[in-house]
Amino acid sequence: MGKYQLDQKGKVAVAKYHEKNQPVKGDKKERLEKMRAAYLNKKQKQAEQK
């Protein structure tokens, strides 16, 4: 084995670490809905100021 090769136990630990630390990927529909709501709120505030 090379200097930096992992055994099975080490590979499992690394995989578990990376799964836990991955950025959360939101659902595309959810993200679009949030953007739409923010846009509508912004437009509504601009309309109220005029």
URZI-V17358 format. One record per residue. N is the residue number from 1. RES is the residue in one letter. PHI is phi in degrees with one decimal (* if undefined). PSI is psi in degrees with one decimal (* if undefined). OMEGA is omega as a letter, one per 20 degrees, with the letter a starting at -180 (* if undefined). Layout:
BEGIN
N;RES;PHI;PSI;OMEGA + N;RES;PHI;PSI;OMEGA
END
This chain:
BEGIN
1;M;*;144.1;r + 2;G;-74.8;174.1;a + 3;K;-61.2;-39.1;a + 4;Y;-109.7;14.2;r + 5;Q;-78.3;143.5;a + 6;L;-103.4;148.8;r + 7;D;-82.8;-179.4;a + 8;Q;-60.1;-40.7;a + 9;K;-63.3;-41.2;r + 10;G;-67.0;-39.6;r + 11;K;-62.8;-40.7;r + 12;V;-64.3;-42.2;a + 13;A;-63.8;-41.9;r + 14;V;-66.4;-43.1;r + 15;A;-62.0;-42.2;r + 16;K;-63.6;-41.7;r + 17;Y;-61.4;-46.0;a + 18;H;-69.3;-34.5;r + 19;E;-62.9;-41.2;a + 20;K;-70.0;-33.4;a + 21;N;-99.4;9.7;r + 22;Q;-75.1;144.0;r + 23;P;-65.1;143.6;a + 24;V;-73.1;126.0;r + 25;K;-94.0;116.8;r + 26;G;-78.4;160.6;r + 27;D;-68.2;139.7;a + 28;K;-62.5;-42.7;r + 29;K;-63.2;-40.3;r + 30;E;-61.6;-45.3;a + 31;R;-64.2;-42.7;r + 32;L;-64.8;-38.3;r + 33;E;-63.9;-40.9;r + 34;K;-63.9;-43.2;r + 35;M;-63.4;-41.5;a + 36;R;-63.8;-44.1;r + 37;A;-63.6;-41.8;r + 38;A;-64.2;-41.1;r + 39;Y;-63.5;-45.8;a + 40;L;-64.5;-39.2;r + 41;N;-64.0;-41.3;r + 42;K;-63.3;-45.2;r + 43;K;-63.4;-39.1;a + 44;Q;-65.6;-41.6;r + 45;K;-64.7;-38.7;r + 46;Q;-66.2;-38.2;r + 47;A;-67.8;-35.6;r + 48;E;-69.7;-32.0;a + 49;Q;-73.7;-26.2;a + 50;K;-78.5;*;*
END
